Amino acid sequence: MAKEKIVLAYSGGLDTSVILKWLKETYDAEIIAFTADIGQKDELDGLEAKALQTGASKVYIDDLREEFARDFIYPMFQSGALYEGQYLLGTSIARPLIAKRMVEIARAEGATAIAHGATGKGNDQVRFELTAAALAPELGVIAPWRLDEFREQFPGRAEMIAYAEKHGIPVQASAAKPYSTDRNLLHISFESGMLEDPWFDPSAESNEDMYVLSVSPERAPDQAEYVELEFDKGDCVAVNGESLSPLEVMEKLNDLGGKHGIGRVDMVENRFVGMKSRGVYETPGGTILFTAHRKMESLTMDRDVMHLRDSLISKYSSLVYNGFWFAPERLALQALVNESQKNVTGTVRIKLYKGNVIGAGVKSPVSLYNPDIATMEADPTKAYNQNDATGFIRLNALRLKVGSGVEQNAKK
């Protein structure tokens, strides 16, 4: 009788390496290791051989970078999503793509379950499992960190290292970097370790070695750099006159932003599971794209359409953060977002300087800005009669006057 098959989201780190071996022993199953290439770069080196050595029967390492940029990052950026006013959702937006591909592999391989190494305290467990529920409700989900027997066997890092050594699992675990990281095309995050103290200053010169994608603003060039981004229906399609795919745009902007110390964020955020956590993020290219996109919208998007879309930013951001990418309400919001972007076309010029993205010009063939109407001089089009403002103000002031009168009479 064939063994049960389980597809494991595998990163090659200590946790998922131990989990791979533990799942194989505990469930007497074939473990298919899956790694999504979403921009980790050298973190993927030697991963296939390591997974096979650890006990995987098969390994998938799929290049999903273009799909990640085109179908996940770009639609999210069209929405203006920014979680709690600071976080560009770099980790959050990657999880539904990873889970989507896991489900596809599980079905192709005839697996009965998927597994992941997310802890029971984090957001990722929710993101993986909500995606699986939406796309493949028939699949089982194994989350070892939520199993008593797993936590009893591995109460701490020392026990996991000992288990790895016993089973010949090659892992690199040391105190040299006492924090965890998660990297992809959009960002890299840092959490845990010394960062759990919210008074710890990650921007101090002594902690500069922690960062991967960017230099500090202090070390950025003293000369500003101008960059032009071209948009078509809300998507950036060219940088400095060169037509690029979404993946190429993100890679180009990451290089430019990192060079100028752009996109570092240090925040305490509210996790979906109820606790606050402290995270440090580098999102150089995303910060440039977010700022330039907003400037393009300012010239081309209808006022009330913009205000309607903006009123939904918090909701959209929470849906992404909490793992509801494939939920019907996110899809419905995306339809509105897509409609709002149909005229967001043109060119934005920005200036990059020591951690800052500074607007330096915007133009569009479908601009809604009319200098003849906006001018402080005489309007040659006569489209706006200043006398009309008198009645406009009177009508808007009416309820205020009535309300004030009621309050004054009540005090007599």
C-alpha positions in Angstrom: 0.0 0.0 0.0 1.4 3.4 -1.0 2.4 5.8 1.7 0.5 8.9 2.5 2.0 12.0 0.9 2.4 15.4 2.6 3.6 18.6 0.9 5.7 20.7 3.2 6.5 24.4 2.8 10.2 24.1 3.1 12.8 26.9 3.6 15.8 24.9 4.6 16.2 26.6 8.0 16.4 24.8 11.3 12.6 24.6 11.9 11.5 23.3 8.5 14.5 20.9 8.3 13.6 19.4 11.7 9.9 19.3 10.7 10.6 17.5 7.5 12.3 14.6 9.3 9.8 14.7 12.2 6.8 14.4 9.8 8.4 11.5 8.0 8.9 9.6 11.2 5.7 10.5 12.9 3.3 10.0 10.0 5.3 7.3 8.2 4.7 9.4 5.1 6.4 10.6 1.9 7.3 14.2 2.4 7.4 16.4 -0.7 9.4 19.5 0.0 8.3 22.7 -1.7 10.2 26.0 -1.9 8.8 29.0 -3.7 11.5 31.2 -5.3 10.0 34.6 -4.7 13.2 36.5 -4.5 15.3 35.0 -1.7 18.4 34.8 -4.0 21.3 33.0 -2.4 19.1 31.6 0.4 18.0 29.0 -2.2 21.6 27.7 -2.9 21.9 23.9 -2.2 18.3 23.7 -1.0 17.3 20.7 -3.1 20.2 18.5 -2.1 19.6 19.4 1.6 15.9 18.5 1.5 16.7 15.2 -0.2 19.4 14.5 2.4 17.0 15.3 5.2 14.5 12.8 3.9 12.3 14.4 1.3 11.1 12.0 -1.4 10.7 14.8 -3.9 11.6 18.5 -4.1 9.9 21.4 -5.9 11.8 24.7 -6.2 9.5 26.8 -8.4 10.4 30.2 -9.7 7.3 32.3 -8.9 8.9 35.7 -9.0 7.1 37.1 -12.1 3.8 35.8 -10.9 4.4 37.3 -7.5 5.1 40.7 -8.9 2.4 40.7 -11.6 -0.5 39.0 -9.8 0.1 39.9 -6.1 2.4 42.9 -5.6 1.0 45.0 -8.4 -2.8 44.5 -7.6 -2.1 45.2 -4.0 -0.2 48.4 -4.7 -3.1 49.6 -6.9 -5.2 49.5 -3.8 -2.9 51.8 -1.8 -2.6 49.1 0.9 -0.5 50.2 3.9 -1.1 48.2 7.1 -1.4 50.5 10.2 0.0 53.4 8.3 3.5 51.9 7.9 3.8 48.3 6.7 3.8 47.6 3.0 2.8 44.0 3.6 5.8 42.3 2.2 5.5 39.0 4.1 1.7 39.0 4.1 1.3 39.2 0.3 3.7 36.3 -0.3 1.9 33.7 1.8 -1.2 33.3 -0.4 1.0 32.7 -3.5 3.1 30.1 -1.6 0.0 28.3 -0.3 -1.7 28.4 -3.8 1.3 26.6 -5.3 1.4 24.1 -2.4 -2.2 23.2 -3.1 -1.5 22.8 -6.8 1.4 20.4 -6.0 -0.6 18.5 -3.5 -3.3 17.8 -6.0 -0.8 16.9 -8.8 1.0 14.5 -6.4 -2.1 13.0 -4.9 -1.2 14.3 -1.4 -3.7 14.2 1.4 -2.3 17.1 3.4 0.0 20.1 3.4 2.2 21.2 6.3 4.0 24.3 7.3 6.5 25.5 10.0 4.6 28.6 11.1 4.2 28.9 14.9 1.0 29.0 16.8 1.7 32.6 17.8 2.1 34.2 14.3 0.1 35.4 11.4 1.6 33.0 8.8 -0.3 30.0 10.1 -3.6 31.8 9.4 -2.5 33.0 5.9 -1.4 29.5 4.8 -4.5 27.8 6.1 -7.1 30.3 5.0 -5.7 30.1 1.5 -5.8 26.3 1.6 -9.4 26.5 2.9 -10.4 28.8 0.0 -8.7 26.8 -2.7 -8.7 23.2 -1.6 -10.9 22.5 1.4 -10.5 18.7 1.0 -6.8 18.9 2.0 -5.7 18.3 5.5 -3.3 20.8 7.2 -0.5 19.8 9.6 0.9 22.5 11.8 3.5 20.9 14.0 4.0 23.9 16.3 0.3 23.6 17.3 0.7 19.9 18.3 1.5 19.2 22.0 3.7 16.2 21.1 5.9 18.4 18.9 6.3 21.2 21.4 7.1 18.7 24.2 9.8 17.2 22.1 11.2 20.6 21.0 10.6 23.0 23.9 13.6 25.1 22.7 16.2 25.7 20.0 18.8 23.5 21.7 16.6 20.5 21.4 16.0 21.1 17.7 19.8 21.5 17.1 20.5 18.3 19.0 17.8 16.5 16.9 19.3 17.8 13.7 22.8 16.6 14.7 21.5 13.2 15.7 19.8 12.7 12.3 22.6 14.2 10.2 20.5 17.2 9.2 22.8 20.0 8.0 21.7 23.2 9.7 23.4 26.5 10.5 22.3 27.8 13.9 24.3 30.2 15.9 23.9 33.3 18.1 25.7 35.5 15.5 22.3 36.7 14.2 19.9 36.5 17.1 16.8 37.4 15.1 14.7 35.8 12.3 14.4 37.0 8.8 12.0 36.5 5.9 13.0 37.7 2.4 11.3 38.0 -0.9 11.1 40.3 -3.9 9.2 43.0 -2.1 11.0 43.2 1.2 13.0 41.5 4.0 11.7 41.4 7.6 13.5 41.1 10.9 11.9 40.0 14.2 12.5 38.2 17.4 15.8 38.1 19.4 17.0 41.5 20.5 14.2 43.1 18.4 11.6 41.9 21.0 12.7 44.9 23.2 10.9 47.9 21.6 13.5 50.2 23.1 16.3 48.5 21.1 17.5 50.8 18.4 18.0 48.9 15.1 19.0 52.1 13.3 22.1 52.5 15.4 25.4 52.4 13.6 26.4 49.3 15.6 23.5 47.4 14.1 24.0 48.2 10.4 25.2 44.7 9.6 21.7 43.4 10.2 20.4 45.1 7.0 20.4 43.3 3.6 18.7 45.4 1.0 19.7 48.9 1.8 22.3 51.2 3.2 21.5 53.5 6.0 20.4 57.1 5.0 23.6 58.3 6.7 25.7 56.1 4.3 23.6 56.9 1.2 25.2 59.1 -1.6 25.4 62.8 -1.0 24.1 63.4 -4.5 20.4 63.0 -5.2 19.3 60.8 -8.1 16.3 61.4 -10.4 14.2 58.5 -11.6 11.2 58.4 -14.0 8.5 55.8 -13.6 5.9 55.3 -16.4 2.4 53.9 -15.5 -0.3 52.3 -17.6 -3.7 51.7 -15.9 -2.1 51.8 -12.4 0.9 49.5 -13.2 4.5 50.7 -13.5 5.6 49.5 -17.0 8.9 51.4 -17.5 11.7 52.9 -15.4 13.9 55.7 -16.9 12.4 55.0 -20.4 13.1 51.3 -20.3 10.1 49.0 -20.7 10.3 46.4 -17.9 8.2 43.5 -16.7 6.7 43.7 -13.1 9.6 41.5 -11.9 12.2 43.7 -13.6 10.6 46.8 -12.2 10.8 45.5 -8.7 14.4 44.4 -9.1 15.4 47.8 -10.6 13.6 49.8 -7.9 15.1 47.6 -5.1 18.6 48.4 -6.4 17.8 52.2 -6.7 16.1 52.4 -3.3 18.7 50.3 -1.5 21.4 52.5 -2.8 19.8 55.6 -1.4 18.7 54.2 2.0 15.0 54.1 1.2 12.3 51.9 2.7 13.4 51.1 6.3 10.5 50.8 8.8 10.6 49.9 12.5 7.1 49.4 14.0 5.1 47.6 16.6 2.1 46.1 14.8 -1.1 44.3 15.8 -1.1 40.6 14.8 -4.3 39.0 13.8 -4.0 36.4 16.6 -4.3 39.2 19.2 -0.8 40.2 20.3 1.4 43.1 19.4 4.8 42.3 17.8 7.8 44.4 16.8 9.1 44.1 13.3 11.8 45.9 11.3 11.4 46.0 7.5 13.4 46.9 4.4 11.2 47.7 1.4 13.3 49.9 -0.9 11.6 49.3 -4.3 8.2 49.0 -2.8 8.5 52.4 -1.1 9.5 54.0 -4.3 6.6 52.3 -6.2 4.1 53.2 -3.5 5.0 56.9 -3.5 5.2 57.2 -7.3 1.9 55.4 -7.8 0.2 57.8 -5.3 1.6 60.8 -7.2 0.3 59.4 -10.5 -3.1 59.0 -9.0 -3.2 62.6 -7.7 -3.1 63.8 -11.3 -5.4 61.3 -13.0 -7.9 59.9 -10.5 -11.4 61.5 -10.0 -11.7 63.0 -6.6 -14.6 61.0 -5.3 -13.3 57.8 -6.8 -10.1 58.4 -5.0 -11.8 59.2 -1.7 -14.0 56.0 -2.0 -10.9 53.8 -2.7 -9.0 55.5 0.1 -11.9 54.8 2.6 -11.3 51.1 1.8 -7.5 51.0 2.3 -7.7 50.0 5.9 -10.1 47.2 5.1 -8.1 46.0 2.1 -4.8 46.1 4.1 -6.3 44.1 6.9 -7.6 41.5 4.5 -4.1 41.0 3.1 -2.5 41.0 6.5 -4.9 38.6 8.0 -4.7 36.1 5.1 -8.0 36.7 3.2 -6.4 37.2 -0.2 -8.7 34.6 -1.8 -11.8 35.6 0.2 -14.8 37.0 -1.8 -14.7 40.3 -0.1 -11.1 40.9 -1.2 -11.9 39.9 -4.7 -14.9 42.3 -4.7 -12.7 45.2 -3.4 -10.1 44.4 -6.1 -12.8 44.8 -8.8 -13.4 48.3 -7.4 -9.7 49.0 -7.3 -9.2 47.8 -10.8 -11.9 50.2 -12.1 -10.4 53.1 -10.2 -7.1 52.5 -12.0 -8.3 52.7 -15.6 -6.9 56.3 -16.1 -3.9 56.1 -13.8 -1.5 56.5 -16.8 1.4 58.8 -17.3 4.9 59.5 -16.0 6.2 60.4 -12.5 9.6 61.9 -11.8 11.0 61.4 -8.3 14.2 62.3 -6.5 15.9 59.8 -4.3 18.0 61.3 -1.5 19.1 59.8 1.8 16.0 57.8 2.7 13.5 60.1 1.0 11.4 59.7 -2.1 10.6 63.3 -3.2 8.2 64.2 -5.9 9.8 66.1 -8.8 7.1 66.2 -11.5 4.2 64.3 -12.9 2.5 64.3 -16.4 -0.2 62.4 -18.1 -2.1 62.3 -21.4 -5.3 61.9 -19.3 -4.5 64.5 -16.6 -7.5 65.9 -14.8 -5.5 68.9 -13.7 -6.4 72.0 -15.8 -4.0 75.0 -15.1 -6.5 77.4 -16.8 -9.1 76.5 -14.2 -6.8 76.2 -11.2 -4.8 79.4 -11.9 -5.0 82.3 -9.4 -5.0 84.6 -12.4 -8.1 85.3 -14.7 -9.6 82.0 -15.9 -9.6 82.2 -19.8 -12.0 79.3 -20.0 -14.5 80.9 -17.6 -15.2 77.4 -16.4 -15.3 78.5 -12.8 -17.3 81.5 -11.6 -16.0 82.6 -8.2 -19.4 84.1 -7.4 -20.9 80.6 -7.4 -18.9 79.8 -4.3 -21.1 82.2 -2.2 -24.2 80.0 -2.6 -22.1 76.8 -2.3 -20.7 78.0 1.1 -24.2 79.1 2.3 -25.7 75.8 1.6 -22.9 73.9 3.3 -23.0 76.2 6.3 -26.8 75.9 6.8 -26.7 72.8 9.0 -23.8 74.3 11.0 -25.8 77.5 11.7 -28.9 75.6 12.7 -27.0 73.3 15.0 -25.2 76.2 16.6 -28.4 78.1 17.1 -30.0 75.1 18.9 -27.0 74.8 21.2 -27.1 78.5 22.1 -30.8 78.4 22.8 -30.3 75.4 25.1 -27.8 77.3 27.2 -30.2 80.2 27.8 
